[in-house]
Amino acid sequence: MGTSTPFGGGNNKNPLIPSWLNSPSDSPGTSPPPSGQPSGPPHSPGRRPGPGSPTQPAGPAPAAPQLPRYTPARKAFNKGARSTDRDERARSFGRAASSYVSRSGGARGASARASLDRASAGVLAELLLRAGAEGSDIRQELRRLNLDSLAQRSTQEIFEALIDYVCEPGGDLEQAYVRDAYAEALDLVPADMVARLERPDAATIRFVLEHFITNTIMSRLLNAVANGAVTLPESATSAVNLNDQFRGWIHGRVEDAMEAINGVFREGEVVSQINQIYEAAYSNLERSGDDDE
């Protein structure tokens, strides 16, 4: 998974989801946000710490619990992981993802739980939009953010160093998901597109955001329903292929979800657009159990 490491399994000491958030009715006054609305305020650029050199989460992240409600999804994914047939794997991914979303409160519930993912995606989208605006670029944006010390670095180094601006610093599980997703999204940018990050055009912005969102969703699914599954294939190459196939499968659903905003991000509408994309992506995943029958 690029810069990520396989996740070794769960325990109940530090649950990914608080016990009171298991369903919209579990706690008085606690419910998923209305469609298109965030469950909490997005990260404000003014509240971001200034990044220095590229960083990674300190130490291993706490394990996600093996929650009983995800057992059907886990069984479906493990069946696919053991299969060598690509179509059977895709069907298993669909059944696993569909079960995960339906048992997480549906598309709205699953999206609500990903509040940190959505907030960081919004920060990244706004950064790219401002850097790509007429008369601007990423170096001018750095000066506006009082991060002049980064302006002399290469474009790739700039975006690597911005991990602490885009992502909430820290090493807990939720923060690790997002930081890993950001690092991997950068790793997936083709060499001929890196220069376009200097002043991102619409296609570059869409590419980066699609892969960032894909990676955050993939991390949540893997850690909820696929703990240890990457060790099931007989060889390391098979494990990599399984991982890449799962990423590509999720990416297809995120690409479809982008149609909720016609694939175009607009200043002043980023928060609602990101919320739409996440909810649409989880909705696509919830329906995927029937896609490959």
MIDOSE-1310 file (N, C-alpha, C; in nm, 2 decimals, decimal comma, always signed):
residues 293
mgts	+0,08/-0,12/+0,00/+0,00/+0,00/+0,00/+0,09/+0,12/+0,00; +0,19/+0,13/-0,09/+0,27/+0,25/-0,09/+0,35/+0,26/+0,04; +0,32/+0,37/+0,11/+0,40/+0,40/+0,23/+0,34/+0,33/+0,35; +0,22/+0,26/+0,34/+0,16/+0,21/+0,45/+0,22/+0,07/+0,49
tpfg	+0,18/+0,03/+0,61/+0,22/-0,10/+0,66/+0,10/-0,19/+0,69; +0,11/-0,32/+0,67/-0,01/-0,41/+0,70/-0,05/-0,39/+0,85; -0,18/-0,40/+0,87/-0,24/-0,38/+1,00/-0,26/-0,52/+1,06; -0,22/-0,54/+1,19/-0,20/-0,67/+1,24/-0,32/-0,72/+1,32
ggnn	-0,43/-0,65/+1,34/-0,54/-0,70/+1,41/-0,59/-0,61/+1,51; -0,70/-0,64/+1,57/-0,77/-0,54/+1,66/-0,77/-0,59/+1,80; -0,81/-0,49/+1,89/-0,84/-0,52/+2,03/-0,94/-0,42/+2,07; -0,99/-0,43/+2,19/-1,10/-0,34/+2,24/-1,05/-0,23/+2,33
knpl	-0,92/-0,20/+2,33/-0,87/-0,10/+2,42/-0,90/+0,04/+2,37; -0,89/+0,06/+2,24/-0,90/+0,19/+2,19/-0,98/+0,18/+2,06; -1,12/+0,17/+2,08/-1,20/+0,15/+1,96/-1,20/+0,26/+1,86; -1,20/+0,23/+1,73/-1,21/+0,33/+1,62/-1,33/+0,41/+1,64
ipsw	-1,44/+0,35/+1,67/-1,57/+0,42/+1,68/-1,62/+0,42/+1,83; -1,64/+0,54/+1,89/-1,69/+0,54/+2,03/-1,81/+0,45/+2,04; -1,83/+0,39/+2,16/-1,94/+0,30/+2,18/-2,07/+0,36/+2,17; -2,08/+0,50/+2,19/-2,21/+0,56/+2,18/-2,24/+0,60/+2,04
lnsp	-2,15/+0,57/+1,94/-2,18/+0,61/+1,80/-2,21/+0,49/+1,72; -2,25/+0,38/+1,78/-2,27/+0,26/+1,70/-2,39/+0,27/+1,61; -2,49/+0,36/+1,64/-2,60/+0,38/+1,55/-2,65/+0,52/+1,59; -2,73/+0,58/+1,49/-2,78/+0,71/+1,51/-2,86/+0,73/+1,64
sdsp	-2,92/+0,62/+1,69/-3,01/+0,63/+1,81/-2,94/+0,59/+1,94; -2,81/+0,56/+1,93/-2,74/+0,51/+2,05/-2,72/+0,61/+2,16; -2,72/+0,74/+2,12/-2,70/+0,84/+2,22/-2,79/+0,96/+2,19; -2,86/+1,01/+2,30/-2,95/+1,12/+2,28/-2,87/+1,24/+2,22
gtsp	-2,93/+1,29/+2,12/-2,87/+1,41/+2,06/-2,75/+1,38/+1,96; -2,72/+1,26/+1,94/-2,61/+1,22/+1,85/-2,67/+1,15/+1,73; -2,64/+1,21/+1,61/-2,69/+1,15/+1,49/-2,61/+1,19/+1,37; -2,61/+1,12/+1,26/-2,53/+1,16/+1,15/-2,58/+1,29/+1,10
ppsg	-2,50/+1,37/+1,03/-2,54/+1,50/+0,98/-2,63/+1,48/+0,87; -2,72/+1,58/+0,84/-2,80/+1,58/+0,72/-2,72/+1,57/+0,60; -2,78/+1,52/+0,49/-2,71/+1,50/+0,37/-2,64/+1,63/+0,32; -2,51/+1,62/+0,29/-2,44/+1,74/+0,24/-2,38/+1,83/+0,35
qpsg	-2,40/+1,79/+0,48/-2,36/+1,87/+0,59/-2,25/+1,79/+0,67; -2,14/+1,86/+0,71/-2,04/+1,79/+0,79/-2,08/+1,76/+0,93; -2,02/+1,66/+0,99/-2,05/+1,62/+1,13/-1,98/+1,71/+1,22; -1,88/+1,78/+1,18/-1,81/+1,88/+1,26/-1,75/+1,98/+1,17
pphs	-1,69/+2,09/+1,23/-1,63/+2,19/+1,14/-1,51/+2,14/+1,07; -1,49/+2,19/+0,95/-1,37/+2,15/+0,88/-1,25/+2,21/+0,95; -1,13/+2,16/+0,93/-1,01/+2,22/+0,98/-0,99/+2,35/+0,92; -0,97/+2,45/+1,00/-0,94/+2,58/+0,95/-0,79/+2,60/+0,92
pgrr	-0,76/+2,65/+0,80/-0,62/+2,67/+0,77/-0,54/+2,75/+0,88; -0,61/+2,84/+0,94/-0,55/+2,92/+1,04/-0,51/+2,84/+1,17; -0,57/+2,73/+1,18/-0,54/+2,65/+1,30/-0,44/+2,54/+1,27; -0,39/+2,53/+1,15/-0,29/+2,43/+1,11/-0,15/+2,47/+1,17
pgpg	-0,08/+2,38/+1,22/+0,06/+2,41/+1,26/+0,14/+2,42/+1,13; +0,25/+2,50/+1,14/+0,34/+2,51/+1,02/+0,42/+2,38/+1,01; +0,42/+2,32/+0,89/+0,50/+2,20/+0,88/+0,65/+2,23/+0,86; +0,73/+2,13/+0,90/+0,87/+2,14/+0,88/+0,91/+2,04/+0,77
sptq	+0,99/+1,94/+0,81/+1,02/+1,84/+0,72/+0,91/+1,73/+0,72; +0,90/+1,65/+0,61/+0,80/+1,55/+0,61/+0,80/+1,46/+0,73; +0,68/+1,43/+0,78/+0,67/+1,35/+0,91/+0,58/+1,23/+0,88; +0,59/+1,14/+0,97/+0,50/+1,02/+0,97/+0,45/+1,01/+1,11
pagp	+0,34/+0,94/+1,13/+0,28/+0,92/+1,27/+0,39/+0,85/+1,35; +0,40/+0,89/+1,48/+0,50/+0,84/+1,57/+0,45/+0,71/+1,63; +0,52/+0,60/+1,60/+0,49/+0,47/+1,66/+0,37/+0,41/+1,59; +0,34/+0,28/+1,62/+0,22/+0,22/+1,56/+0,09/+0,27/+1,61
apaa	+0,00/+0,28/+1,52/-0,14/+0,33/+1,56/-0,21/+0,22/+1,64; -0,30/+0,26/+1,73/-0,38/+0,16/+1,81/-0,46/+0,08/+1,71; -0,49/-0,04/+1,75/-0,56/-0,13/+1,66/-0,71/-0,10/+1,67; -0,78/-0,13/+1,55/-0,92/-0,12/+1,55/-0,98/-0,24/+1,61
pqlp	-1,09/-0,23/+1,68/-1,16/-0,35/+1,74/-1,22/-0,44/+1,63; -1,23/-0,57/+1,66/-1,30/-0,66/+1,57/-1,44/-0,66/+1,61; -1,52/-0,56/+1,57/-1,66/-0,55/+1,61/-1,74/-0,66/+1,55; -1,83/-0,72/+1,63/-1,91/-0,83/+1,58/-2,00/-0,80/+1,46
rytp	-2,05/-0,68/+1,46/-2,14/-0,64/+1,35/-2,07/-0,65/+1,21; -1,94/-0,65/+1,21/-1,87/-0,65/+1,08/-1,82/-0,80/+1,04; -1,87/-0,90/+1,12/-1,83/-1,03/+1,09/-1,87/-1,08/+0,95; -1,99/-1,05/+0,90/-2,03/-1,09/+0,77/-1,94/-1,03/+0,66
arka	-1,91/-0,90/+0,68/-1,82/-0,83/+0,59/-1,68/-0,89/+0,59; -1,63/-0,93/+0,71/-1,50/-0,99/+0,72/-1,49/-1,12/+0,65; -1,60/-1,20/+0,67/-1,60/-1,33/+0,60/-1,60/-1,32/+0,45; -1,68/-1,22/+0,40/-1,68/-1,20/+0,26/-1,55/-1,16/+0,20
fnkg	-1,48/-1,07/+0,27/-1,35/-1,02/+0,22/-1,25/-1,13/+0,23; -1,25/-1,21/+0,33/-1,15/-1,31/+0,35/-1,17/-1,42/+0,24; -1,29/-1,44/+0,20/-1,32/-1,54/+0,09/-1,26/-1,49/-0,04; -1,27/-1,36/-0,06/-1,21/-1,30/-0,18/-1,06/-1,30/-0,18
arst	-1,00/-1,28/-0,06/-0,86/-1,27/-0,04/-0,80/-1,41/-0,07; -0,87/-1,52/-0,04/-0,82/-1,65/-0,07/-0,84/-1,69/-0,21; -0,93/-1,62/-0,28/-0,95/-1,66/-0,42/-0,85/-1,61/-0,52; -0,82/-1,69/-0,62/-0,73/-1,64/-0,73/-0,80/-1,59/-0,85
drde	-0,93/-1,60/-0,84/-1,02/-1,55/-0,96/-1,05/-1,40/-0,94; -1,02/-1,32/-1,03/-1,04/-1,18/-1,02/-1,18/-1,14/-1,01; -1,27/-1,20/-1,08/-1,41/-1,17/-1,07/-1,47/-1,21/-0,94; -1,43/-1,33/-0,89/-1,47/-1,37/-0,75/-1,43/-1,27/-0,65
rars	-1,31/-1,22/-0,66/-1,26/-1,12/-0,57/-1,34/-1,00/-0,57; -1,38/-0,95/-0,69/-1,46/-0,83/-0,70/-1,59/-0,85/-0,64; -1,65/-0,97/-0,66/-1,78/-1,00/-0,59/-1,77/-1,00/-0,44; -1,66/-1,05/-0,39/-1,64/-1,05/-0,25/-1,62/-0,91/-0,19
fgra	-1,54/-0,83/-0,27/-1,52/-0,69/-0,23/-1,66/-0,62/-0,21; -1,74/-0,65/-0,31/-1,88/-0,58/-0,32/-1,96/-0,62/-0,20; -1,96/-0,76/-0,17/-2,04/-0,80/-0,05/-1,98/-0,75/+0,08; -1,85/-0,75/+0,09/-1,79/-0,70/+0,21/-1,81/-0,55/+0,23
assy	-1,79/-0,47/+0,13/-1,81/-0,32/+0,14/-1,96/-0,29/+0,17; -2,05/-0,36/+0,10/-2,19/-0,34/+0,12/-2,23/-0,37/+0,26; -2,19/-0,48/+0,32/-2,22/-0,51/+0,45/-2,16/-0,41/+0,55; -2,04/-0,37/+0,53/-1,97/-0,27/+0,62/-2,05/-0,14/+0,62
vsrs	-2,09/-0,09/+0,51/-2,17/+0,04/+0,50/-2,30/+0,02/+0,57; -2,38/-0,08/+0,53/-2,51/-0,10/+0,59/-2,51/-0,12/+0,74; -2,40/-0,18/+0,79/-2,39/-0,20/+0,94/-2,32/-0,08/+1,01; -2,29/+0,02/+0,93/-2,23/+0,15/+0,99/-2,33/+0,26/+0,98
ggar	-2,46/+0,23/+0,96/-2,56/+0,33/+0,96/-2,59/+0,38/+0,82; -2,56/+0,30/+0,72/-2,58/+0,33/+0,58/-2,48/+0,44/+0,53; -2,50/+0,49/+0,41/-2,41/+0,58/+0,35/-2,39/+0,71/+0,44; -2,50/+0,76/+0,49/-2,49/+0,88/+0,57/-2,41/+0,85/+0,70
gasa	-2,44/+0,73/+0,76/-2,37/+0,70/+0,89/-2,22/+0,68/+0,87; -2,19/+0,60/+0,76/-2,05/+0,58/+0,73/-1,97/+0,71/+0,70; -2,04/+0,80/+0,63/-1,98/+0,92/+0,59/-1,96/+1,01/+0,72; -2,06/+1,00/+0,81/-2,05/+1,08/+0,93/-1,93/+1,04/+1,02
rasl	-1,91/+0,91/+1,02/-1,80/+0,86/+1,10/-1,66/+0,90/+1,04; -1,66/+0,93/+0,92/-1,53/+0,97/+0,85/-1,51/+1,12/+0,86; -1,55/+1,19/+0,97/-1,54/+1,33/+0,98/-1,40/+1,39/+0,96; -1,30/+1,32/+1,02/-1,16/+1,37/+1,00/-1,12/+1,35/+0,86
dras	-1,16/+1,24/+0,79/-1,13/+1,22/+0,65/-1,18/+1,34/+0,56; -1,31/+1,37/+0,59/-1,38/+1,48/+0,51/-1,32/+1,61/+0,54; -1,28/+1,64/+0,66/-1,22/+1,77/+0,70/-1,09/+1,79/+0,63; -1,00/+1,69/+0,63/-0,87/+1,70/+0,56/-0,89/+1,70/+0,41
agvl	-0,98/+1,63/+0,36/-1,01/+1,64/+0,21/-1,05/+1,78/+0,17; -1,12/+1,85/+0,26/-1,16/+1,98/+0,23/-1,05/+2,08/+0,24; -0,96/+2,06/+0,34/-0,84/+2,15/+0,35/-0,75/+2,13/+0,22; -0,73/+2,00/+0,18/-0,65/+1,98/+0,06/-0,71/+2,04/-0,06
aell	-0,85/+2,02/-0,08/-0,91/+2,08/-0,20/-0,90/+2,23/-0,20; -0,92/+2,30/-0,09/-0,91/+2,44/-0,09/-0,76/+2,49/-0,12; -0,67/+2,41/-0,06/-0,53/+2,45/-0,09/-0,50/+2,44/-0,24; -0,54/+2,33/-0,30/-0,51/+2,31/-0,44/-0,59/+2,41/-0,53
lrag	-0,71/+2,45/-0,49/-0,79/+2,55/-0,56/-0,72/+2,68/-0,56; -0,67/+2,72/-0,44/-0,61/+2,85/-0,42/-0,48/+2,86/-0,50; -0,40/+2,75/-0,49/-0,27/+2,74/-0,57/-0,29/+2,74/-0,72; -0,41/+2,69/-0,76/-0,44/+2,69/-0,91/-0,51/+2,81/-0,96
aegs	-0,54/+2,90/-0,87/-0,62/+3,02/-0,92/-0,54/+3,11/-1,01; -0,60/+3,19/-1,09/-0,54/+3,28/-1,18/-0,44/+3,37/-1,10; -0,32/+3,38/-1,15/-0,22/+3,47/-1,08/-0,16/+3,41/-0,96; -0,18/+3,28/-0,93/-0,13/+3,22/-0,80/-0,05/+3,10/-0,84
dirq	+0,01/+3,04/-0,74/+0,07/+2,91/-0,75/+0,10/+2,86/-0,61; +0,16/+2,74/-0,60/+0,18/+2,68/-0,46/+0,27/+2,76/-0,38; +0,37/+2,83/-0,44/+0,47/+2,90/-0,36/+0,41/+3,03/-0,31; +0,32/+3,10/-0,39/+0,25/+3,21/-0,34/+0,16/+3,17/-0,22
elrr	+0,10/+3,06/-0,24/+0,01/+3,01/-0,13/+0,09/+2,98/+0,00; +0,21/+2,93/-0,01/+0,29/+2,91/+0,10/+0,33/+3,04/+0,17; +0,35/+3,15/+0,10/+0,38/+3,28/+0,16/+0,26/+3,33/+0,23; +0,14/+3,31/+0,17/+0,02/+3,36/+0,23/-0,01/+3,29/+0,36
lnld	+0,04/+3,16/+0,37/+0,02/+3,08/+0,49/+0,14/+3,10/+0,59; +0,23/+3,20/+0,56/+0,35/+3,22/+0,64/+0,44/+3,09/+0,65; +0,45/+3,02/+0,54/+0,53/+2,91/+0,53/+0,64/+2,93/+0,43; +0,70/+3,05/+0,43/+0,80/+3,09/+0,33/+0,92/+3,00/+0,32
slaq	+0,95/+2,94/+0,44/+1,07/+2,85/+0,44/+1,06/+2,73/+0,34; +0,94/+2,70/+0,31/+0,92/+2,58/+0,22/+0,92/+2,62/+0,07; +0,92/+2,75/+0,04/+0,90/+2,80/-0,09/+1,02/+2,77/-0,18; +1,14/+2,74/-0,12/+1,26/+2,72/-0,20/+1,28/+2,57/-0,23
rstq	+1,19/+2,49/-0,18/+1,20/+2,34/-0,20/+1,14/+2,30/-0,34; +1,16/+2,18/-0,38/+1,10/+2,13/-0,50/+0,95/+2,11/-0,48; +0,87/+2,11/-0,59/+0,73/+2,09/-0,57/+0,69/+1,97/-0,50; +0,76/+1,86/-0,52/+0,73/+1,73/-0,45/+0,76/+1,75/-0,31
eife	+0,88/+1,81/-0,27/+0,91/+1,83/-0,13/+0,81/+1,92/-0,06; +0,76/+2,02/-0,13/+0,66/+2,11/-0,07/+0,54/+2,03/-0,03; +0,49/+1,95/-0,12/+0,36/+1,88/-0,08/+0,39/+1,77/+0,02; +0,50/+1,71/+0,02/+0,54/+1,61/+0,13/+0,54/+1,68/+0,26
alid	+0,60/+1,80/+0,27/+0,61/+1,88/+0,39/+0,48/+1,93/+0,44; +0,38/+1,95/+0,35/+0,25/+2,00/+0,39/+0,16/+1,90/+0,45; +0,21/+1,78/+0,49/+0,13/+1,68/+0,55/+0,07/+1,73/+0,68; +0,15/+1,81/+0,76/+0,10/+1,86/+0,88/+0,00/+1,97/+0,87
yvce	-0,01/+2,03/+0,75/-0,11/+2,13/+0,72/-0,24/+2,07/+0,68; -0,23/+1,97/+0,59/-0,35/+1,91/+0,54/-0,41/+1,81/+0,64; -0,33/+1,74/+0,71/-0,37/+1,64/+0,80/-0,35/+1,68/+0,95; -0,45/+1,64/+1,03/-0,43/+1,66/+1,17/-0,31/+1,59/+1,23
pggd	-0,21/+1,66/+1,29/-0,10/+1,59/+1,34/-0,14/+1,49/+1,45; -0,06/+1,39/+1,47/-0,09/+1,29/+1,57/-0,07/+1,15/+1,53; -0,08/+1,06/+1,62/-0,05/+0,92/+1,59/-0,16/+0,82/+1,62; -0,28/+0,87/+1,66/-0,39/+0,78/+1,69/-0,44/+0,72/+1,56
leqa	-0,53/+0,63/+1,57/-0,58/+0,55/+1,45/-0,64/+0,64/+1,34; -0,73/+0,73/+1,39/-0,80/+0,81/+1,29/-0,71/+0,90/+1,22; -0,61/+0,96/+1,29/-0,51/+1,05/+1,23/-0,42/+0,97/+1,14; -0,39/+0,85/+1,18/-0,30/+0,77/+1,09/-0,36/+0,73/+0,96
yvrd	-0,49/+0,71/+0,96/-0,56/+0,68/+0,84/-0,54/+0,79/+0,74; -0,56/+0,92/+0,78/-0,56/+1,03/+0,70/-0,42/+1,06/+0,65; -0,33/+1,06/+0,74/-0,19/+1,09/+0,70/-0,14/+0,99/+0,60; -0,17/+0,86/+0,62/-0,13/+0,76/+0,53/-0,19/+0,78/+0,39
ayae	-0,32/+0,82/+0,40/-0,40/+0,84/+0,27/-0,33/+0,95/+0,19; -0,29/+1,06/+0,26/-0,23/+1,17/+0,19/-0,10/+1,13/+0,13; -0,01/+1,07/+0,21/+0,12/+1,03/+0,16/+0,11/+0,94/+0,04; +0,01/+0,84/+0,04/-0,01/+0,75/-0,07/-0,06/+0,82/-0,19
aldl	-0,15/+0,92/-0,17/-0,20/+0,99/-0,28/-0,09/+1,07/-0,36; +0,00/+1,12/-0,28/+0,12/+1,19/-0,35/+0,20/+1,09/-0,42; +0,22/+0,97/-0,36/+0,30/+0,86/-0,42/+0,24/+0,82/-0,55; +0,11/+0,83/-0,57/+0,04/+0,78/-0,69/+0,04/+0,89/-0,80
vpad	+0,08/+1,01/-0,77/+0,09/+1,12/-0,87/+0,19/+1,08/-0,98; +0,15/+1,07/-1,11/+0,25/+1,03/-1,21/+0,36/+1,14/-1,22; +0,48/+1,09/-1,27/+0,59/+1,18/-1,28/+0,56/+1,30/-1,36; +0,48/+1,28/-1,47/+0,46/+1,39/-1,56/+0,35/+1,49/-1,51
mvar	+0,29/+1,45/-1,39/+0,19/+1,54/-1,33/+0,25/+1,62/-1,22; +0,36/+1,58/-1,17/+0,42/+1,65/-1,05/+0,44/+1,80/-1,07; +0,49/+1,83/-1,19/+0,51/+1,97/-1,23/+0,38/+2,05/-1,22; +0,27/+1,99/-1,26/+0,14/+2,06/-1,26/+0,09/+2,09/-1,12
lerp	+0,15/+2,03/-1,02/+0,11/+2,06/-0,88/+0,16/+2,20/-0,84; +0,25/+2,25/-0,92/+0,30/+2,39/-0,90/+0,18/+2,49/-0,91; +0,10/+2,47/-1,01/-0,02/+2,55/-1,02/-0,13/+2,45/-1,07; -0,20/+2,38/-0,98/-0,28/+2,27/-1,02/-0,40/+2,31/-1,11
daat	-0,42/+2,23/-1,22/-0,54/+2,26/-1,30/-0,65/+2,16/-1,25; -0,77/+2,17/-1,32/-0,88/+2,10/-1,27/-0,86/+1,95/-1,27; -0,79/+1,90/-1,37/-0,76/+1,75/-1,38/-0,67/+1,71/-1,27; -0,57/+1,79/-1,24/-0,47/+1,75/-1,14/-0,54/+1,75/-1,00
irfv	-0,62/+1,85/-0,98/-0,70/+1,86/-0,85/-0,79/+1,74/-0,83; -0,86/+1,70/-0,94/-0,95/+1,59/-0,93/-0,87/+1,46/-0,91; -0,75/+1,44/-0,98/-0,67/+1,32/-0,96/-0,63/+1,31/-0,81; -0,57/+1,41/-0,75/-0,52/+1,41/-0,62/-0,64/+1,38/-0,52
lehf	-0,75/+1,45/-0,53/-0,86/+1,43/-0,44/-0,92/+1,29/-0,46; -0,94/+1,24/-0,58/-0,99/+1,11/-0,60/-0,91/+1,01/-0,52; -0,78/+1,02/-0,54/-0,69/+0,91/-0,47/-0,69/+0,93/-0,32; -0,69/+1,06/-0,28/-0,69/+1,08/-0,13/-0,82/+1,02/-0,07
itnt	-0,93/+1,05/-0,13/-1,06/+1,00/-0,08/-1,06/+0,85/-0,09; -1,02/+0,79/-0,20/-1,01/+0,65/-0,21/-0,93/+0,58/-0,10; -0,81/+0,64/-0,07/-0,72/+0,59/+0,03/-0,78/+0,59/+0,17; -0,86/+0,70/+0,20/-0,92/+0,71/+0,33/-1,03/+0,60/+0,35
imsr	-1,11/+0,59/+0,25/-1,21/+0,48/+0,25/-1,15/+0,34/+0,26; -1,05/+0,32/+0,18/-0,98/+0,19/+0,18/-0,93/+0,16/+0,32; -0,86/+0,26/+0,38/-0,81/+0,23/+0,52/-0,91/+0,19/+0,61; -1,03/+0,26/+0,61/-1,14/+0,22/+0,70/-1,19/+0,08/+0,68
llna	-1,21/+0,05/+0,55/-1,26/-0,08/+0,52/-1,16/-0,19/+0,56; -1,03/-0,17/+0,52/-0,93/-0,27/+0,56/-0,92/-0,30/+0,70; -0,93/-0,19/+0,78/-0,91/-0,21/+0,93/-1,04/-0,25/+1,00; -1,15/-0,24/+0,93/-1,27/-0,29/+0,99/-1,30/-0,43/+0,95
vang	-1,28/-0,47/+0,82/-1,32/-0,60/+0,77/-1,21/-0,69/+0,72; -1,08/-0,64/+0,71/-0,98/-0,72/+0,65/-0,85/-0,73/+0,73; -0,86/-0,72/+0,86/-0,75/-0,73/+0,95/-0,68/-0,86/+0,92; -0,55/-0,86/+0,88/-0,48/-0,98/+0,86/-0,50/-1,04/+0,72
avtl	-0,60/-0,99/+0,65/-0,63/-1,06/+0,52/-0,52/-1,05/+0,42; -0,44/-0,94/+0,43/-0,33/-0,93/+0,33/-0,22/-1,04/+0,35; -0,23/-1,11/+0,46/-0,14/-1,22/+0,48/-0,19/-1,35/+0,43; -0,32/-1,36/+0,38/-0,38/-1,48/+0,34/-0,32/-1,53/+0,21
pesa	-0,29/-1,44/+0,11/-0,23/-1,50/-0,02/-0,10/-1,57/+0,01; -0,06/-1,66/-0,08/+0,05/-1,74/-0,06/+0,18/-1,67/-0,07; +0,19/-1,56/-0,14/+0,32/-1,49/-0,16/+0,30/-1,34/-0,15; +0,41/-1,27/-0,13/+0,41/-1,12/-0,11/+0,35/-1,06/-0,24
tsav	+0,39/-1,11/-0,35/+0,34/-1,06/-0,48/+0,18/-1,07/-0,48; +0,13/-1,18/-0,44/-0,01/-1,20/-0,44/-0,08/-1,10/-0,34; -0,01/-1,07/-0,23/-0,07/-0,98/-0,13/-0,07/-0,84/-0,19; +0,03/-0,80/-0,26/+0,04/-0,67/-0,33/-0,07/-0,66/-0,43
nlnd	-0,09/-0,77/-0,51/-0,19/-0,77/-0,61/-0,33/-0,75/-0,55; -0,35/-0,82/-0,44/-0,48/-0,81/-0,37/-0,51/-0,67/-0,33; -0,40/-0,61/-0,27/-0,41/-0,47/-0,22/-0,44/-0,37/-0,34; -0,37/-0,39/-0,45/-0,39/-0,30/-0,56/-0,52/-0,32/-0,62
qfrg	-0,57/-0,45/-0,63/-0,70/-0,47/-0,69/-0,81/-0,41/-0,60; -0,80/-0,42/-0,47/-0,90/-0,36/-0,38/-0,90/-0,21/-0,39; -0,78/-0,15/-0,40/-0,77/+0,00/-0,42/-0,84/+0,04/-0,55; -0,81/-0,03/-0,66/-0,86/+0,00/-0,79/-1,02/-0,01/-0,79
wihg	-1,07/-0,11/-0,72/-1,21/-0,14/-0,71/-1,28/-0,02/-0,63; -1,22/+0,02/-0,52/-1,28/+0,14/-0,45/-1,27/+0,26/-0,53; -1,15/+0,28/-0,60/-1,13/+0,40/-0,68/-1,24/+0,42/-0,78; -1,28/+0,30/-0,84/-1,39/+0,31/-0,94/-1,52/+0,37/-0,88
rved	-1,55/+0,33/-0,76/-1,67/+0,38/-0,69/-1,65/+0,53/-0,66; -1,53/+0,57/-0,62/-1,51/+0,71/-0,59/-1,52/+0,80/-0,72; -1,46/+0,74/-0,83/-1,48/+0,81/-0,96/-1,62/+0,84/-0,99; -1,71/+0,74/-0,97/-1,85/+0,75/-1,00/-1,91/+0,86/-0,90
amea	-1,86/+0,86/-0,78/-1,92/+0,95/-0,68/-1,88/+1,10/-0,72; -1,77/+1,12/-0,79/-1,73/+1,25/-0,83/-1,84/+1,32/-0,92; -1,92/+1,23/-0,98/-2,02/+1,29/-1,07/-2,13/+1,37/-0,99; -2,13/+1,35/-0,85/-2,22/+1,43/-0,77/-2,19/+1,58/-0,78
ingv	-2,06/+1,61/-0,81/-2,02/+1,75/-0,83/-1,98/+1,78/-0,97; -2,00/+1,69/-1,06/-1,96/+1,69/-1,20/-1,81/+1,70/-1,21; -1,74/+1,65/-1,11/-1,59/+1,65/-1,11/-1,52/+1,78/-1,10; -1,60/+1,89/-1,06/-1,54/+2,02/-1,06/-1,55/+2,08/-0,92
freg	-1,44/+2,11/-0,86/-1,44/+2,18/-0,72/-1,45/+2,33/-0,74; -1,53/+2,39/-0,66/-1,55/+2,53/-0,66/-1,53/+2,60/-0,53; -1,45/+2,71/-0,53/-1,43/+2,78/-0,40/-1,56/+2,82/-0,34; -1,57/+2,82/-0,21/-1,69/+2,85/-0,14/-1,79/+2,74/-0,13
evvs	-1,77/+2,63/-0,20/-1,86/+2,52/-0,20/-1,79/+2,39/-0,16; -1,66/+2,40/-0,12/-1,58/+2,28/-0,10/-1,63/+2,19/+0,00; -1,67/+2,24/+0,12/-1,72/+2,16/+0,23/-1,84/+2,07/+0,19; -1,94/+2,14/+0,13/-2,06/+2,06/+0,08/-2,02/+1,97/-0,03
qinq	-1,93/+2,00/-0,12/-1,89/+1,91/-0,22/-1,82/+1,79/-0,17; -1,73/+1,81/-0,08/-1,66/+1,69/-0,02/-1,76/+1,60/+0,05; -1,85/+1,66/+0,13/-1,96/+1,58/+0,19/-2,04/+1,50/+0,09; -2,07/+1,56/-0,02/-2,15/+1,49/-0,12/-2,07/+1,37/-0,18
iyea	-1,94/+1,40/-0,20/-1,86/+1,29/-0,26/-1,85/+1,17/-0,17; -1,82/+1,20/-0,04/-1,81/+1,09/+0,05/-1,94/+1,01/+0,07; -2,05/+1,08/+0,08/-2,18/+1,01/+0,10/-2,21/+0,93/-0,03; -2,19/+0,99/-0,15/-2,21/+0,92/-0,27/-2,12/+0,80/-0,29
aysn	-2,00/+0,81/-0,24/-1,90/+0,70/-0,25/-1,95/+0,58/-0,16; -1,99/+0,61/-0,04/-2,04/+0,51/+0,05/-2,17/+0,45/+0,00; -2,25/+0,53/-0,06/-2,37/+0,48/-0,12/-2,34/+0,38/-0,23; -2,25/+0,42/-0,31/-2,20/+0,32/-0,42/-2,15/+0,19/-0,36
lers	-2,08/+0,20/-0,25/-2,03/+0,08/-0,19/-2,14/+0,00/-0,13; -2,24/+0,07/-0,07/-2,35/-0,01/-0,01/-2,43/-0,08/-0,12; -2,44/-0,03/-0,24/-2,51/-0,10/-0,35/-2,43/-0,20/-0,42; -2,30/-0,20/-0,39/-2,21/-0,29/-0,46/-2,23/-0,44/-0,44
gddd	-2,30/-0,47/-0,33/-2,32/-0,61/-0,30/-2,40/-0,68/-0,41; -2,47/-0,61/-0,49/-2,55/-0,66/-0,60/-2,49/-0,64/-0,74; -2,38/-0,56/-0,74/-2,33/-0,52/-0,87/-2,27/-0,63/-0,95; -2,22/-0,73/-0,88/-2,14/-0,83/-0,96/-2,21/-0,97/-0,95
e	-2,34/-0,97/-0,91/-2,41/-1,10/-0,91/-2,43/-1,15/-1,05
